[in-house]
Amino acid sequence: MEDKLLAFRFLTIQCRSCGCDFIISPTEQEWFLKTRLSIPSHCPVCRQERKLAKQQATQGQGGERDGS
Ligand SMILES: [Zn+2]
């Protein structure tokens, strides 16, 4: 009876980038399983930053910006 409740718990994971602890909710775990993605090892903040950095790197390939 408790099996389903015990299957997904709040997971505390330490971010590999900044070392902070972040929580993966049972709902998120289920979603990661459904989408066959692995549980992230970076906190949402770092993931967002990496995503932005990636986007910028992709954009930068077309031509460099001077910044001004
Ligand atoms: Zn982090």
N, CA, C, O and the ligand as a Tripos MOL2 file, in Angstrom:
@<TRIPOS>MOLECULE
protein
  273   271    69     0     0
PROTEIN
NO_CHARGES

@<TRIPOS>ATOM
      1 N           0.8240   -1.2060    0.0000 N.3       1 MET1
      2 CA          0.0000    0.0000    0.0000 C.3       1 MET1
      3 C           0.8640    1.2650    0.0000 C.2       1 MET1
      4 O           0.5350    2.2730   -0.6250 O.2       1 MET1
      5 N           1.9700    1.1710    0.7190 N.am      2 GLU2
      6 CA          2.8220    2.3540    0.7870 C.3       2 GLU2
      7 C           3.8340    2.4020   -0.3570 C.2       2 GLU2
      8 O           4.5510    3.3860   -0.5380 O.2       2 GLU2
      9 N           3.8690    1.3320   -1.1070 N.am      3 ASP3
     10 CA          4.8750    1.2330   -2.1630 C.3       3 ASP3
     11 C           4.9170    2.4510   -3.0710 C.2       3 ASP3
     12 O           5.9810    2.9960   -3.3660 O.2       3 ASP3
     13 N           3.7530    2.8570   -3.5010 N.am      4 LYS4
     14 CA          3.7040    3.9670   -4.4460 C.3       4 LYS4
     15 C           4.1900    5.2620   -3.8060 C.2       4 LYS4
     16 O           4.8580    6.0770   -4.4430 O.2       4 LYS4
     17 N           3.8480    5.4290   -2.5540 N.am      5 LEU5
     18 CA          4.2800    6.6440   -1.8680 C.3       5 LEU5
     19 C           5.7820    6.6340   -1.6400 C.2       5 LEU5
     20 O           6.4360    7.6760   -1.6650 O.2       5 LEU5
     21 N           6.3140    5.4460   -1.4180 N.am      6 LEU6
     22 CA          7.7350    5.3500   -1.1170 C.3       6 LEU6
     23 C           8.5870    5.3910   -2.3760 C.2       6 LEU6
     24 O           9.7890    5.6530   -2.3260 O.2       6 LEU6
     25 N           7.9470    5.1280   -3.4970 N.am      7 ALA7
     26 CA          8.7000    5.0760   -4.7490 C.3       7 ALA7
     27 C           9.3470    6.4160   -5.0500 C.2       7 ALA7
     28 O          10.4990    6.4770   -5.4780 O.2       7 ALA7
     29 N           8.6080    7.4780   -4.8270 N.am      8 PHE8
     30 CA          9.1520    8.7970   -5.1060 C.3       8 PHE8
     31 C           9.1620    9.6320   -3.8390 C.2       8 PHE8
     32 O           8.1270    9.8570   -3.2120 O.2       8 PHE8
     33 N          10.3200   10.0720   -3.4860 N.am      9 ARG9
     34 CA         10.4510   10.9510   -2.3290 C.3       9 ARG9
     35 C          11.1730   12.2040   -2.7650 C.2       9 ARG9
     36 O          11.7220   12.2860   -3.8630 O.2       9 ARG9
     37 N          11.1580   13.1550   -1.8950 N.am     10 PHE10
     38 CA         11.9370   14.3520   -2.1850 C.3      10 PHE10
     39 C          13.4160   13.9820   -2.1040 C.2      10 PHE10
     40 O          13.9020   13.4990   -1.0810 O.2      10 PHE10
     41 N          14.0970   14.2180   -3.1860 N.am     11 LEU11
     42 CA         15.5230   13.9000   -3.2550 C.3      11 LEU11
     43 C          16.3270   15.1680   -3.0260 C.2      11 LEU11
     44 O          16.0460   16.2080   -3.6220 O.2      11 LEU11
     45 N          17.3090   15.0800   -2.1770 N.am     12 THR12
     46 CA         18.2140   16.2130   -2.0220 C.3      12 THR12
     47 C          19.4950   15.9020   -2.7820 C.2      12 THR12
     48 O          20.1560   14.8960   -2.5240 O.2      12 THR12
     49 N          19.8290   16.7620   -3.7060 N.am     13 ILE13
     50 CA         21.0090   16.5510   -4.5380 C.3      13 ILE13
     51 C          21.9460   17.7380   -4.3990 C.2      13 ILE13
     52 O          21.5160   18.8890   -4.3260 O.2      13 ILE13
     53 N          23.2220   17.4360   -4.3630 N.am     14 GLN14
     54 CA         24.1990   18.5100   -4.2670 C.3      14 GLN14
     55 C          24.6520   18.8890   -5.6710 C.2      14 GLN14
     56 O          25.0710   18.0440   -6.4610 O.2      14 GLN14
     57 N          24.5550   20.1730   -5.9560 N.am     15 CYS15
     58 CA         24.9320   20.6740   -7.2720 C.3      15 CYS15
     59 C          26.4200   20.4890   -7.5120 C.2      15 CYS15
     60 O          27.2460   20.7780   -6.6460 O.2      15 CYS15
     61 N          26.7430   20.0070   -8.6900 N.am     16 ARG16
     62 CA         28.1490   19.7560   -9.0140 C.3      16 ARG16
     63 C          28.8950   21.0450   -9.3030 C.2      16 ARG16
     64 O          30.1200   21.1050   -9.1900 O.2      16 ARG16
     65 N          28.1530   22.0700   -9.6760 N.am     17 SER17
     66 CA         28.8220   23.3210  -10.0160 C.3      17 SER17
     67 C          29.0630   24.2010   -8.7980 C.2      17 SER17
     68 O          30.1940   24.5930   -8.5120 O.2      17 SER17
     69 N          27.9760   24.5070   -8.0820 N.am     18 CYS18
     70 CA         28.1220   25.4610   -6.9800 C.3      18 CYS18
     71 C          28.1000   24.7830   -5.6190 C.2      18 CYS18
     72 O          28.3960   25.4200   -4.6070 O.2      18 CYS18
     73 N          27.7560   23.5070   -5.5810 N.am     19 GLY19
     74 CA         27.8040   22.7780   -4.3310 C.3      19 GLY19
     75 C          26.5980   22.9620   -3.4200 C.2      19 GLY19
     76 O          26.5630   22.4310   -2.3100 O.2      19 GLY19
     77 N          25.6130   23.7150   -3.8910 N.am     20 CYS20
     78 CA         24.4300   23.9290   -3.0640 C.3      20 CYS20
     79 C          23.5090   22.7080   -3.1510 C.2      20 CYS20
     80 O          23.5700   21.9380   -4.1100 O.2      20 CYS20
     81 N          22.6780   22.5500   -2.1590 N.am     21 ASP21
     82 CA         21.7110   21.4520   -2.1740 C.3      21 ASP21
     83 C          20.4290   21.9130   -2.8300 C.2      21 ASP21
     84 O          19.9190   22.9910   -2.5260 O.2      21 ASP21
     85 N          19.9170   21.1080   -3.7170 N.am     22 PHE22
     86 CA         18.6110   21.4160   -4.2830 C.3      22 PHE22
     87 C          17.7430   20.1720   -4.2150 C.2      22 PHE22
     88 O          18.2330   19.0500   -4.0800 O.2      22 PHE22
     89 N          16.4480   20.4020   -4.3120 N.am     23 ILE23
     90 CA         15.5000   19.3120   -4.0880 C.3      23 ILE23
     91 C          14.7690   18.9420   -5.3630 C.2      23 ILE23
     92 O          14.3000   19.8070   -6.1030 O.2      23 ILE23
     93 N          14.6810   17.6660   -5.6040 N.am     24 ILE24
     94 CA         13.8960   17.1630   -6.7250 C.3      24 ILE24
     95 C          12.6170   16.5820   -6.1470 C.2      24 ILE24
     96 O          12.6520   15.6280   -5.3700 O.2      24 ILE24
     97 N          11.5220   17.1480   -6.5200 N.am     25 SER25
     98 CA         10.2470   16.6870   -5.9780 C.3      25 SER25
     99 C           9.8420   15.3680   -6.6400 C.2      25 SER25
    100 O          10.2940   15.0530   -7.7410 O.2      25 SER25
    101 N           8.9960   14.6090   -5.9660 N.am     26 PRO26
    102 CA          8.5200   13.3430   -6.5410 C.3      26 PRO26
    103 C           7.9070   13.5440   -7.9220 C.2      26 PRO26
    104 O           8.0690   12.7040   -8.8060 O.2      26 PRO26
    105 N           7.2140   14.6440   -8.1020 N.am     27 THR27
    106 CA          6.6030   14.9360   -9.4020 C.3      27 THR27
    107 C           7.6750   15.0740  -10.4770 C.2      27 THR27
    108 O           7.5340   14.5680  -11.5910 O.2      27 THR27
    109 N           8.7500   15.7720  -10.1160 N.am     28 GLU28
    110 CA          9.8400   15.9610  -11.0750 C.3      28 GLU28
    111 C          10.5130   14.6340  -11.3930 C.2      28 GLU28
    112 O          10.8570   14.3600  -12.5430 O.2      28 GLU28
    113 N          10.6980   13.8130  -10.3620 N.am     29 GLN29
    114 CA         11.3340   12.5080  -10.5880 C.3      29 GLN29
    115 C          10.5160   11.6800  -11.5560 C.2      29 GLN29
    116 O          11.0540   11.0120  -12.4390 O.2      29 GLN29
    117 N           9.2110   11.7350  -11.3760 N.am     30 GLU30
    118 CA          8.3300   10.9920  -12.2520 C.3      30 GLU30
    119 C           8.4690   11.5110  -13.6780 C.2      30 GLU30
    120 O           8.5040   10.7470  -14.6430 O.2      30 GLU30
    121 N           8.5470   12.8320  -13.7770 N.am     31 TRP31
    122 CA          8.6680   13.4620  -15.0930 C.3      31 TRP31
    123 C           9.9820   13.0590  -15.7610 C.2      31 TRP31
    124 O          10.0130   12.7910  -16.9620 O.2      31 TRP31
    125 N          11.0540   13.0170  -14.9920 N.am     32 PHE32
    126 CA         12.3480   12.6330  -15.5580 C.3      32 PHE32
    127 C          12.3170   11.1890  -16.0430 C.2      32 PHE32
    128 O          12.9150   10.8460  -17.0620 O.2      32 PHE32
    129 N          11.6060   10.3510  -15.2910 N.am     33 LEU33
    130 CA         11.4900    8.9570  -15.7020 C.3      33 LEU33
    131 C          10.6970    8.8450  -16.9910 C.2      33 LEU33
    132 O          11.0470    8.0960  -17.9030 O.2      33 LEU33
    133 N           9.6220    9.6090  -17.0360 N.am     34 LYS34
    134 CA          8.7370    9.5770  -18.2000 C.3      34 LYS34
    135 C           9.4700   10.0250  -19.4500 C.2      34 LYS34
    136 O           9.3490    9.4170  -20.5130 O.2      34 LYS34
    137 N          10.2290   11.0920  -19.3030 N.am     35 THR35
    138 CA         10.9330   11.6500  -20.4610 C.3      35 THR35
    139 C          12.2780   10.9630  -20.6800 C.2      35 THR35
    140 O          13.0240   11.3060  -21.5980 O.2      35 THR35
    141 N          12.5730    9.9860  -19.8220 N.am     36 ARG36
    142 CA         13.8130    9.2080  -19.9140 C.3      36 ARG36
    143 C          15.0570   10.0770  -19.7900 C.2      36 ARG36
    144 O          16.1220    9.7480  -20.3110 O.2      36 ARG36
    145 N          14.8990   11.1730  -19.0990 N.am     37 LEU37
    146 CA         16.0650   12.0000  -18.8150 C.3      37 LEU37
    147 C          16.6270   11.5600  -17.4740 C.2      37 LEU37
    148 O          15.8980   11.0650  -16.6150 O.2      37 LEU37
    149 N          17.9150   11.7420  -17.3060 N.am     38 SER38
    150 CA         18.4840   11.4040  -16.0140 C.3      38 SER38
    151 C          18.2660   12.5600  -15.0450 C.2      38 SER38
    152 O          18.1170   13.7120  -15.4520 O.2      38 SER38
    153 N          18.2510   12.2370  -13.7910 N.am     39 ILE39
    154 CA         18.1040   13.2630  -12.7650 C.3      39 ILE39
    155 C          19.2950   14.2180  -12.8720 C.2      39 ILE39
    156 O          20.4450   13.7810  -12.8940 O.2      39 ILE39
    157 N          19.0220   15.4950  -12.9370 N.am     40 PRO40
    158 CA         20.1100   16.4600  -13.1060 C.3      40 PRO40
    159 C          21.0530   16.4990  -11.9170 C.2      40 PRO40
    160 O          20.6530   16.2640  -10.7770 O.2      40 PRO40
    161 N          22.3060   16.8000  -12.2030 N.am     41 SER41
    162 CA         23.2750   16.8920  -11.1130 C.3      41 SER41
    163 C          23.6740   18.3410  -10.8650 C.2      41 SER41
    164 O          24.6260   18.6260  -10.1380 O.2      41 SER41
    165 N          22.9280   19.2450  -11.4840 N.am     42 HIS42
    166 CA         23.1750   20.6670  -11.2600 C.3      42 HIS42
    167 C          21.8740   21.3140  -10.8080 C.2      42 HIS42
    168 O          20.7890   20.9300  -11.2440 O.2      42 HIS42
    169 N          22.0000   22.3040   -9.9260 N.am     43 CYS43
    170 CA         20.8180   22.9750   -9.4120 C.3      43 CYS43
    171 C          20.1590   23.7900  -10.5350 C.2      43 CYS43
    172 O          20.8020   24.0970  -11.5380 O.2      43 CYS43
    173 N          18.8910   24.1350  -10.3650 N.am     44 PRO44
    174 CA         18.1670   24.8760  -11.4050 C.3      44 PRO44
    175 C          18.8780   26.1480  -11.8230 C.2      44 PRO44
    176 O          18.8670   26.5110  -12.9990 O.2      44 PRO44
    177 N          19.4950   26.8240  -10.8710 N.am     45 VAL45
    178 CA         20.1940   28.0750  -11.1810 C.3      45 VAL45
    179 C          21.3490   27.8130  -12.1340 C.2      45 VAL45
    180 O          21.4990   28.4950  -13.1480 O.2      45 VAL45
    181 N          22.1660   26.8160  -11.7990 N.am     46 CYS46
    182 CA         23.3180   26.4930  -12.6430 C.3      46 CYS46
    183 C          22.8710   25.9390  -13.9900 C.2      46 CYS46
    184 O          23.4980   26.2020  -15.0160 O.2      46 CYS46
    185 N          21.7970   25.1810  -13.9800 N.am     47 ARG47
    186 CA         21.2930   24.6340  -15.2370 C.3      47 ARG47
    187 C          20.8860   25.7690  -16.1710 C.2      47 ARG47
    188 O          21.1580   25.7510  -17.3720 O.2      47 ARG47
    189 N          20.2210   26.7590  -15.5700 N.am     48 GLN48
    190 CA         19.7830   27.9150  -16.3410 C.3      48 GLN48
    191 C          20.9910   28.6560  -16.9060 C.2      48 GLN48
    192 O          20.9980   29.0790  -18.0620 O.2      48 GLN48
    193 N          22.0080   28.8010  -16.0660 N.am     49 GLU49
    194 CA         23.2100   29.5070  -16.5140 C.3      49 GLU49
    195 C          23.9150   28.7600  -17.6350 C.2      49 GLU49
    196 O          24.3850   29.3560  -18.6040 O.2      49 GLU49
    197 N          23.9770   27.4360  -17.4820 N.am     50 ARG50
    198 CA         24.6160   26.6230  -18.5230 C.3      50 ARG50
    199 C          23.8380   26.7160  -19.8230 C.2      50 ARG50
    200 O          24.4090   26.7560  -20.9130 O.2      50 ARG50
    201 N          22.5220   26.7490  -19.6790 N.am     51 LYS51
    202 CA         21.6690   26.8410  -20.8500 C.3      51 LYS51
    203 C          21.9200   28.1530  -21.5800 C.2      51 LYS51
    204 O          22.0530   28.1870  -22.8040 O.2      51 LYS51
    205 N          21.9810   29.2250  -20.8100 N.am     52 LEU52
    206 CA         22.2280   30.5420  -21.3870 C.3      52 LEU52
    207 C          23.6080   30.5870  -22.0350 C.2      52 LEU52
    208 O          23.7740   31.1320  -23.1250 O.2      52 LEU52
    209 N          24.5880   30.0140  -21.3590 N.am     53 ALA53
    210 CA         25.9500   30.0140  -21.8840 C.3      53 ALA53
    211 C          26.0040   29.2620  -23.2050 C.2      53 ALA53
    212 O          26.6970   29.6580  -24.1420 O.2      53 ALA53
    213 N          25.2640   28.1810  -23.2540 N.am     54 LYS54
    214 CA         25.2060   27.3720  -24.4660 C.3      54 LYS54
    215 C          24.5870   28.1720  -25.6070 C.2      54 LYS54
    216 O          25.0840   28.1870  -26.7340 O.2      54 LYS54
    217 N          23.4850   28.8340  -25.2720 N.am     55 GLN55
    218 CA         22.7970   29.6510  -26.2700 C.3      55 GLN55
    219 C          23.7210   30.7410  -26.7900 C.2      55 GLN55
    220 O          23.7850   30.9990  -27.9920 O.2      55 GLN55
    221 N          24.4280   31.3710  -25.8760 N.am     56 GLN56
    222 CA         25.3280   32.4440  -26.2700 C.3      56 GLN56
    223 C          26.4520   31.9030  -27.1390 C.2      56 GLN56
    224 O          26.8730   32.5470  -28.1000 O.2      56 GLN56
    225 N          26.9320   30.7160  -26.7940 N.am     57 ALA57
    226 CA         28.0070   30.1070  -27.5690 C.3      57 ALA57
    227 C          27.5190   29.7980  -28.9760 C.2      57 ALA57
    228 O          28.2450   29.9780  -29.9530 O.2      57 ALA57
    229 N          26.2830   29.3320  -29.0650 N.am     58 THR58
    230 CA         25.7200   29.0120  -30.3690 C.3      58 THR58
    231 C          25.5390   30.2780  -31.1960 C.2      58 THR58
    232 O          25.8430   30.3120  -32.3890 O.2      58 THR58
    233 N          25.0380   31.3130  -30.5350 N.am     59 GLN59
    234 CA         24.8350   32.5800  -31.2320 C.3      59 GLN59
    235 C          26.1670   33.1670  -31.6640 C.2      59 GLN59
    236 O          26.2760   33.7780  -32.7280 O.2      59 GLN59
    237 N          27.1840   32.9750  -30.8230 N.am     60 GLY60
    238 CA         28.4860   33.5730  -31.0830 C.3      60 GLY60
    239 C          29.1660   32.9830  -32.3040 C.2      60 GLY60
    240 O          30.0840   33.5840  -32.8620 O.2      60 GLY60
    241 N          28.7180   31.8120  -32.7170 N.am     61 GLN61
    242 CA         29.3680   31.1660  -33.8480 C.3      61 GLN61
    243 C          29.1630   31.9280  -35.1500 C.2      61 GLN61
    244 O          29.9980   31.8730  -36.0530 O.2      61 GLN61
    245 N          28.0400   32.6430  -35.2350 N.am     62 GLY62
    246 CA         27.7290   33.3720  -36.4550 C.3      62 GLY62
    247 C          28.6600   34.5470  -36.6730 C.2      62 GLY62
    248 O          29.0010   34.8710  -37.8110 O.2      62 GLY62
    249 N          29.0610   35.1690  -35.6180 N.am     63 GLY63
    250 CA         29.9110   36.3390  -35.7330 C.3      63 GLY63
    251 C          30.1300   36.9280  -34.3600 C.2      63 GLY63
    252 O          29.2620   36.8220  -33.4930 O.2      63 GLY63
    253 N          31.2260   37.5190  -34.1560 N.am     64 GLU64
    254 CA         31.5190   38.0280  -32.8220 C.3      64 GLU64
    255 C          30.9500   39.4180  -32.5970 C.2      64 GLU64
    256 O          30.8570   40.2480  -33.5020 O.2      64 GLU64
    257 N          30.5730   39.6260  -31.3410 N.am     65 ARG65
    258 CA         30.0470   40.9440  -31.0150 C.3      65 ARG65
    259 C          31.1110   41.7820  -30.3310 C.2      65 ARG65
    260 O          31.9630   41.2630  -29.6100 O.2      65 ARG65
    261 N          31.0510   43.0450  -30.5600 N.am     66 ASP66
    262 CA         32.0420   43.9340  -29.9300 C.3      66 ASP66
    263 C          31.6930   44.2240  -28.4960 C.2      66 ASP66
    264 O          32.5590   44.5070  -27.6690 O.2      66 ASP66
    265 N          30.3920   44.1480  -28.2120 N.am     67 GLY67
    266 CA         29.9640   44.4160  -26.8450 C.3      67 GLY67
    267 C          29.3930   45.8130  -26.6790 C.2      67 GLY67
    268 O          28.5230   46.0290  -25.8350 O.2      67 GLY67
    269 N          29.8570   46.7390  -27.4510 N.am     68 SER68
    270 CA         29.3640   48.1110  -27.2700 C.3      68 SER68
    271 C          28.1610   48.3610  -28.1250 C.2      68 SER68
    272 O          27.6080   49.4610  -28.1060 O.2      68 SER68
    273 ZN         24.3880   25.1250   -8.6500 Zn       69 ZN69
@<TRIPOS>BOND
     1     1     2 1
     2     2     3 1
     3     3     4 2
     4     3     5 am
     5     5     6 1
     6     6     7 1
     7     7     8 2
     8     7     9 am
     9     9    10 1
    10    10    11 1
    11    11    12 2
    12    11    13 am
    13    13    14 1
    14    14    15 1
    15    15    16 2
    16    15    17 am
    17    17    18 1
    18    18    19 1
    19    19    20 2
    20    19    21 am
    21    21    22 1
    22    22    23 1
    23    23    24 2
    24    23    25 am
    25    25    26 1
    26    26    27 1
    27    27    28 2
    28    27    29 am
    29    29    30 1
    30    30    31 1
    31    31    32 2
    32    31    33 am
    33    33    34 1
    34    34    35 1
    35    35    36 2
    36    35    37 am
    37    37    38 1
    38    38    39 1
    39    39    40 2
    40    39    41 am
    41    41    42 1
    42    42    43 1
    43    43    44 2
    44    43    45 am
    45    45    46 1
    46    46    47 1
    47    47    48 2
    48    47    49 am
    49    49    50 1
    50    50    51 1
    51    51    52 2
    52    51    53 am
    53    53    54 1
    54    54    55 1
    55    55    56 2
    56    55    57 am
    57    57    58 1
    58    58    59 1
    59    59    60 2
    60    59    61 am
    61    61    62 1
    62    62    63 1
    63    63    64 2
    64    63    65 am
    65    65    66 1
    66    66    67 1
    67    67    68 2
    68    67    69 am
    69    69    70 1
    70    70    71 1
    71    71    72 2
    72    71    73 am
    73    73    74 1
    74    74    75 1
    75    75    76 2
    76    75    77 am
    77    77    78 1
    78    78    79 1
    79    79    80 2
    80    79    81 am
    81    81    82 1
    82    82    83 1
    83    83    84 2
    84    83    85 am
    85    85    86 1
    86    86    87 1
    87    87    88 2
    88    87    89 am
    89    89    90 1
    90    90    91 1
    91    91    92 2
    92    91    93 am
    93    93    94 1
    94    94    95 1
    95    95    96 2
    96    95    97 am
    97    97    98 1
    98    98    99 1
    99    99   100 2
   100    99   101 am
   101   101   102 1
   102   102   103 1
   103   103   104 2
   104   103   105 am
   105   105   106 1
   106   106   107 1
   107   107   108 2
   108   107   109 am
   109   109   110 1
   110   110   111 1
   111   111   112 2
   112   111   113 am
   113   113   114 1
   114   114   115 1
   115   115   116 2
   116   115   117 am
   117   117   118 1
   118   118   119 1
   119   119   120 2
   120   119   121 am
   121   121   122 1
   122   122   123 1
   123   123   124 2
   124   123   125 am
   125   125   126 1
   126   126   127 1
   127   127   128 2
   128   127   129 am
   129   129   130 1
   130   130   131 1
   131   131   132 2
   132   131   133 am
   133   133   134 1
   134   134   135 1
   135   135   136 2
   136   135   137 am
   137   137   138 1
   138   138   139 1
   139   139   140 2
   140   139   141 am
   141   141   142 1
   142   142   143 1
   143   143   144 2
   144   143   145 am
   145   145   146 1
   146   146   147 1
   147   147   148 2
   148   147   149 am
   149   149   150 1
   150   150   151 1
   151   151   152 2
   152   151   153 am
   153   153   154 1
   154   154   155 1
   155   155   156 2
   156   155   157 am
   157   157   158 1
   158   158   159 1
   159   159   160 2
   160   159   161 am
   161   161   162 1
   162   162   163 1
   163   163   164 2
   164   163   165 am
   165   165   166 1
   166   166   167 1
   167   167   168 2
   168   167   169 am
   169   169   170 1
   170   170   171 1
   171   171   172 2
   172   171   173 am
   173   173   174 1
   174   174   175 1
   175   175   176 2
   176   175   177 am
   177   177   178 1
   178   178   179 1
   179   179   180 2
   180   179   181 am
   181   181   182 1
   182   182   183 1
   183   183   184 2
   184   183   185 am
   185   185   186 1
   186   186   187 1
   187   187   188 2
   188   187   189 am
   189   189   190 1
   190   190   191 1
   191   191   192 2
   192   191   193 am
   193   193   194 1
   194   194   195 1
   195   195   196 2
   196   195   197 am
   197   197   198 1
   198   198   199 1
   199   199   200 2
   200   199   201 am
   201   201   202 1
   202   202   203 1
   203   203   204 2
   204   203   205 am
   205   205   206 1
   206   206   207 1
   207   207   208 2
   208   207   209 am
   209   209   210 1
   210   210   211 1
   211   211   212 2
   212   211   213 am
   213   213   214 1
   214   214   215 1
   215   215   216 2
   216   215   217 am
   217   217   218 1
   218   218   219 1
   219   219   220 2
   220   219   221 am
   221   221   222 1
   222   222   223 1
   223   223   224 2
   224   223   225 am
   225   225   226 1
   226   226   227 1
   227   227   228 2
   228   227   229 am
   229   229   230 1
   230   230   231 1
   231   231   232 2
   232   231   233 am
   233   233   234 1
   234   234   235 1
   235   235   236 2
   236   235   237 am
   237   237   238 1
   238   238   239 1
   239   239   240 2
   240   239   241 am
   241   241   242 1
   242   242   243 1
   243   243   244 2
   244   243   245 am
   245   245   246 1
   246   246   247 1
   247   247   248 2
   248   247   249 am
   249   249   250 1
   250   250   251 1
   251   251   252 2
   252   251   253 am
   253   253   254 1
   254   254   255 1
   255   255   256 2
   256   255   257 am
   257   257   258 1
   258   258   259 1
   259   259   260 2
   260   259   261 am
   261   261   262 1
   262   262   263 1
   263   263   264 2
   264   263   265 am
   265   265   266 1
   266   266   267 1
   267   267   268 2
   268   267   269 am
   269   269   270 1
   270   270   271 1
   271   271   272 2
@<TRIPOS>SUBSTRUCTURE
     1 MET1         2 RESIDUE 1 A MET
     2 GLU2         6 RESIDUE 1 A GLU
     3 ASP3        10 RESIDUE 1 A ASP
     4 LYS4        14 RESIDUE 1 A LYS
     5 LEU5        18 RESIDUE 1 A LEU
     6 LEU6        22 RESIDUE 1 A LEU
     7 ALA7        26 RESIDUE 1 A ALA
     8 PHE8        30 RESIDUE 1 A PHE
     9 ARG9        34 RESIDUE 1 A ARG
    10 PHE10       38 RESIDUE 1 A PHE
    11 LEU11       42 RESIDUE 1 A LEU
    12 THR12       46 RESIDUE 1 A THR
    13 ILE13       50 RESIDUE 1 A ILE
    14 GLN14       54 RESIDUE 1 A GLN
    15 CYS15       58 RESIDUE 1 A CYS
    16 ARG16       62 RESIDUE 1 A ARG
    17 SER17       66 RESIDUE 1 A SER
    18 CYS18       70 RESIDUE 1 A CYS
    19 GLY19       74 RESIDUE 1 A GLY
    20 CYS20       78 RESIDUE 1 A CYS
    21 ASP21       82 RESIDUE 1 A ASP
    22 PHE22       86 RESIDUE 1 A PHE
    23 ILE23       90 RESIDUE 1 A ILE
    24 ILE24       94 RESIDUE 1 A ILE
    25 SER25       98 RESIDUE 1 A SER
    26 PRO26      102 RESIDUE 1 A PRO
    27 THR27      106 RESIDUE 1 A THR
    28 GLU28      110 RESIDUE 1 A GLU
    29 GLN29      114 RESIDUE 1 A GLN
    30 GLU30      118 RESIDUE 1 A GLU
    31 TRP31      122 RESIDUE 1 A TRP
    32 PHE32      126 RESIDUE 1 A PHE
    33 LEU33      130 RESIDUE 1 A LEU
    34 LYS34      134 RESIDUE 1 A LYS
    35 THR35      138 RESIDUE 1 A THR
    36 ARG36      142 RESIDUE 1 A ARG
    37 LEU37      146 RESIDUE 1 A LEU
    38 SER38      150 RESIDUE 1 A SER
    39 ILE39      154 RESIDUE 1 A ILE
    40 PRO40      158 RESIDUE 1 A PRO
    41 SER41      162 RESIDUE 1 A SER
    42 HIS42      166 RESIDUE 1 A HIS
    43 CYS43      170 RESIDUE 1 A CYS
    44 PRO44      174 RESIDUE 1 A PRO
    45 VAL45      178 RESIDUE 1 A VAL
    46 CYS46      182 RESIDUE 1 A CYS
    47 ARG47      186 RESIDUE 1 A ARG
    48 GLN48      190 RESIDUE 1 A GLN
    49 GLU49      194 RESIDUE 1 A GLU
    50 ARG50      198 RESIDUE 1 A ARG
    51 LYS51      202 RESIDUE 1 A LYS
    52 LEU52      206 RESIDUE 1 A LEU
    53 ALA53      210 RESIDUE 1 A ALA
    54 LYS54      214 RESIDUE 1 A LYS
    55 GLN55      218 RESIDUE 1 A GLN
    56 GLN56      222 RESIDUE 1 A GLN
    57 ALA57      226 RESIDUE 1 A ALA
    58 THR58      230 RESIDUE 1 A THR
    59 GLN59      234 RESIDUE 1 A GLN
    60 GLY60      238 RESIDUE 1 A GLY
    61 GLN61      242 RESIDUE 1 A GLN
    62 GLY62      246 RESIDUE 1 A GLY
    63 GLY63      250 RESIDUE 1 A GLY
    64 GLU64      254 RESIDUE 1 A GLU
    65 ARG65      258 RESIDUE 1 A ARG
    66 ASP66      262 RESIDUE 1 A ASP
    67 GLY67      266 RESIDUE 1 A GLY
    68 SER68      270 RESIDUE 1 A SER
    69 ZN69       273 GROUP 0 **** ****
